[in-house]
Amino acid sequence: MLKSVNHAPLFGAIEGGGTKFVCAVGTSPTSLLECASVPTTNAADTLDACLRFFEVAQRNHGEIAALGFACFGPLELRPDAPEFGHMLPTPKAGWSGINIAAPLRNALGVPVALDTDVGAAAQAEWVLGAGQGEPSLVYVTVGTGIGGAMVPLVANTRLMHAEMGHVSLRRDVRDAGFVGTCPFHGDCAEGLASGPAIRARWGCDLEQLSADHHGRDLIAGYLGQLAACIALMLSPTCIVIGGGVMSDPSMLLRVRTATREWLNDYLPPLRDPAAMHGYIRAPALGSRSAIAGAMLLASAQADGTYLTR
């Protein structure tokens, strides 16, 4: 029998990011009882810190029924693959090949539902946030890395999850001397416009640049180019862009403008600035999109409706 202070099933959730892991227990995405973050270091220490959180949280609140794990990738999410639950080759040093799900599942003795952090965030924004009522949504996160995911899924059987942050972009002429930070592709979207790429150029975060610094338009141009590619290839009814780089209030407007410039009136529904304002949105759940998505994963795992990406 599940123990809970309010007699509702308890769920665990982890948002695994490149900078920190956020752990939570609660009864739903909007009812978190306890939440804490741990720094992302090596895989063993980071997962062990998450395990300690849940051991203490369960003593305080009761046993969890399932765990939802929304983690940076790339991940092996095909349940029939021998390496299911493992981290695939990743720019994050020391994490490639790590089985991230099994240690938690074995230690806690509960089923674990796994998805990418951006996949879980997309689901949460579609169900609870900026995309409520929309037929489809793409969520893009711009932070330590760049990732994207679309909901609903067109098909549940695929080579792997989307890796939108690693598409190649046309380089801005003002950026010719920058090689890019992605160790796999150099000047893909992540290599040109992620947080580490910004710091590699200017030695600080984007929000620390002066209001008229050309770097703001440079990064917005790359993100607008990525958004235009998404609109052309996937045709979602809206795009939600979050992550630490987008915490600068001016960035959303700049990205909308850049997206219109890249599309150059090619998509009639997006020609009007007002239409673009509604098409590219900020996450309604703010920084909680991925942890809310992880709670949705756990709930779906517990009731048998969970489908892997």
C-alpha positions in Angstrom: 0.0 0.0 0.0 1.3 3.5 -0.9 1.9 5.8 2.0 1.1 9.5 1.6 0.2 12.4 3.8 -2.9 13.1 1.7 -3.7 9.5 0.7 -3.0 10.3 -3.0 -0.3 8.3 -4.9 3.1 9.9 -4.7 5.4 10.3 -7.7 9.1 11.1 -8.1 10.5 13.3 -10.8 14.0 14.3 -12.0 14.9 16.9 -14.5 18.5 16.1 -15.6 20.2 19.1 -17.1 23.7 19.9 -18.1 24.2 22.2 -15.1 22.0 20.8 -12.4 19.6 17.9 -11.7 16.3 18.9 -10.1 14.5 16.3 -8.0 10.9 16.4 -6.7 8.2 14.3 -5.1 4.5 15.2 -5.4 1.1 14.0 -6.3 0.9 15.9 -9.6 2.8 18.4 -11.7 1.1 21.2 -9.9 1.4 19.7 -6.4 5.0 19.2 -5.5 5.7 18.4 -1.8 9.5 18.7 -1.9 12.0 19.8 -4.5 15.8 20.2 -4.5 18.6 20.6 -7.0 22.1 19.0 -7.1 24.9 20.1 -9.4 25.6 18.0 -12.5 29.1 16.5 -12.0 30.1 13.0 -13.0 27.3 10.5 -13.6 27.9 8.3 -10.5 28.0 11.2 -8.0 25.0 13.0 -9.6 22.8 9.9 -9.7 23.8 9.0 -6.1 22.8 12.5 -4.9 19.4 12.1 -6.6 19.0 8.7 -4.9 19.7 10.2 -1.5 17.1 12.9 -2.1 14.4 10.3 -2.8 15.4 8.1 0.2 14.9 11.1 2.5 11.8 12.4 0.7 10.2 9.0 1.0 10.8 8.9 4.7 9.2 12.3 5.0 6.2 11.9 2.6 5.7 8.2 1.9 6.7 5.8 -0.9 6.6 6.8 -4.5 4.7 4.7 -7.0 6.9 5.6 -10.0 9.7 7.9 -11.1 9.7 10.1 -14.2 13.2 11.0 -15.4 13.5 13.8 -18.0 17.2 13.9 -18.9 19.5 15.7 -21.3 20.6 13.4 -24.1 21.0 11.9 -26.5 19.4 8.8 -24.9 18.5 5.3 -26.1 14.8 5.3 -25.7 13.8 2.3 -27.8 12.6 -0.3 -25.3 13.7 -3.2 -27.5 17.3 -1.9 -27.9 20.0 -3.6 -25.8 21.2 -0.2 -24.6 17.8 1.1 -23.6 18.1 3.7 -20.8 21.8 4.5 -21.7 23.3 7.8 -22.6 24.4 7.8 -26.2 27.6 9.7 -27.3 27.1 13.2 -25.8 29.1 16.4 -25.6 28.8 16.2 -21.8 32.1 14.8 -20.7 32.0 11.5 -18.8 28.3 10.7 -19.5 28.5 8.8 -22.8 27.5 5.1 -22.4 26.1 5.5 -18.8 23.0 3.6 -17.9 21.1 6.4 -16.2 17.8 4.6 -15.5 18.8 1.2 -14.0 20.6 2.5 -10.9 17.6 4.5 -9.8 15.1 1.7 -10.7 17.1 -0.9 -8.8 17.7 1.2 -5.8 14.2 2.6 -5.4 12.4 -0.5 -6.5 9.9 1.4 -8.7 9.3 1.6 -12.5 11.1 4.5 -14.2 9.7 6.3 -17.2 12.5 8.0 -19.2 12.4 10.8 -21.8 14.6 13.6 -22.9 14.3 16.8 -20.8 13.0 18.7 -23.8 10.5 15.9 -24.7 9.1 16.0 -21.2 8.9 19.8 -21.3 7.1 19.7 -24.6 4.5 17.4 -23.2 4.0 19.6 -20.1 3.7 22.8 -22.1 1.2 21.1 -24.4 -0.9 19.7 -21.6 -0.6 22.3 -18.9 1.2 25.4 -20.4 1.6 27.6 -23.4 0.3 25.0 -25.9 -3.0 24.1 -24.3 -5.6 23.6 -27.0 -3.1 23.6 -29.8 -3.1 20.7 -32.3 0.7 20.5 -32.1 3.7 22.1 -30.4 7.5 22.1 -30.7 9.4 23.0 -27.5 13.0 24.3 -27.9 15.3 24.8 -24.9 18.4 27.0 -25.2 20.7 26.6 -22.3 23.8 24.4 -21.7 22.7 22.7 -24.9 20.0 23.2 -27.4 17.2 20.6 -27.9 13.8 20.4 -29.3 10.8 18.0 -29.3 7.4 17.9 -31.0 4.1 16.7 -29.6 2.0 14.8 -30.3 4.3 12.2 -31.8 3.6 11.3 -35.4 4.7 7.7 -34.7 6.1 6.0 -31.7 8.6 3.9 -33.7 11.6 5.9 -34.8 15.4 5.7 -35.1 15.7 7.9 -32.0 14.3 11.1 -30.5 14.7 14.4 -32.3 18.1 16.2 -32.0 17.0 19.6 -33.3 19.9 21.4 -31.7 22.4 19.6 -33.9 21.1 20.7 -37.3 23.6 22.8 -39.3 22.9 26.5 -39.7 24.0 29.1 -42.1 26.8 31.0 -40.4 26.5 34.8 -39.8 29.3 36.7 -41.6 30.0 38.5 -38.4 30.8 35.2 -36.8 33.3 33.8 -39.3 36.1 33.5 -36.8 34.2 31.4 -34.2 34.7 27.6 -34.7 31.7 26.6 -32.6 31.6 24.6 -29.3 29.9 21.3 -30.4 32.6 18.6 -30.4 30.7 16.7 -33.0 29.5 19.3 -35.5 31.2 22.6 -34.7 28.7 25.1 -36.1 25.4 23.4 -35.5 22.7 25.3 -33.6 24.1 24.1 -30.2 27.7 24.9 -31.2 26.7 28.4 -32.2 23.9 29.6 -29.9 24.0 27.6 -26.7 25.1 29.1 -23.3 28.7 27.6 -23.6 29.0 29.0 -27.2 28.0 32.5 -25.9 30.5 32.3 -23.1 33.2 31.0 -25.4 32.9 34.2 -27.5 32.4 36.9 -25.0 33.3 35.4 -21.6 29.9 36.0 -20.0 26.2 35.0 -20.3 24.0 36.7 -22.9 22.1 38.7 -20.3 25.4 40.3 -19.2 26.1 41.8 -22.6 25.1 45.5 -23.1 21.6 46.1 -24.5 23.1 47.2 -27.8 25.7 44.5 -28.1 25.7 42.8 -31.5 25.8 39.4 -29.8 22.1 39.6 -28.9 21.1 39.9 -32.5 23.7 37.3 -33.6 22.3 34.7 -31.3 18.7 35.6 -32.0 19.5 35.2 -35.7 20.7 31.7 -35.2 17.6 30.8 -33.1 15.3 32.4 -35.6 17.0 30.4 -38.4 16.4 27.2 -36.3 12.7 28.2 -35.7 12.2 28.8 -39.4 13.6 25.4 -40.1 11.2 23.8 -37.6 8.3 25.7 -39.1 9.2 24.6 -42.6 10.0 21.0 -41.8 7.4 20.1 -39.1 4.7 22.8 -39.4 3.7 22.8 -35.8 0.9 25.1 -34.8 3.2 26.9 -32.3 6.8 26.9 -31.1 7.7 27.4 -27.4 11.2 28.5 -26.7 12.6 28.3 -23.2 15.9 27.8 -21.4 18.4 30.0 -19.6 19.6 31.9 -22.7 15.9 33.0 -23.3 15.7 34.5 -19.8 16.7 37.8 -21.3 13.4 39.5 -21.9 14.4 41.0 -25.2 15.3 37.6 -26.8 11.8 36.4 -27.6 11.0 39.5 -29.7 14.4 39.3 -31.4 13.9 35.7 -32.3 10.4 36.4 -33.7 11.8 39.1 -35.9 14.7 36.9 -37.0 12.3 34.0 -37.8 10.2 36.3 -40.1 13.3 37.5 -41.8 14.5 34.0 -42.5 11.1 32.9 -43.8 11.0 36.0 -46.0 7.2 35.8 -46.4 7.3 32.2 -47.6 4.7 30.9 -45.2 1.6 33.1 -45.6 0.1 32.4 -42.1 3.3 33.8 -40.5 3.8 36.9 -42.6 2.1 39.3 -40.1 4.2 40.2 -37.0 1.1 39.7 -34.9 0.8 36.1 -36.2 4.5 35.5 -35.4 3.9 36.8 -31.9 1.3 34.1 -31.3 3.4 31.4 -33.1 6.6 31.7 -31.1 5.8 31.8 -27.4 7.5 31.8 -24.0 6.9 28.7 -21.8 3.9 29.3 -19.6 5.4 27.0 -17.0 8.7 28.9 -17.0 11.6 27.0 -15.6 9.3 24.2 -14.3 8.4 22.8 -17.7 10.7 19.8 -17.6 10.1 18.8 -14.0 6.3 19.1 -14.6 6.9 16.8 -17.6 8.8 14.4 -15.5 5.8 14.2 -13.1 3.5 13.5 -16.1 5.9 10.7 -17.1 5.8 9.1 -13.6 2.0 9.3 -13.5 1.7 7.7 -16.9 4.1 5.0 -15.9 2.1 4.2 -12.8 -1.2 4.0 -14.7 0.1 2.1 -17.6 -0.3 4.7 -20.3 3.4 5.7 -20.6 4.9 5.5 -24.2 8.6 6.0 -24.7 9.8 8.3 -27.4 
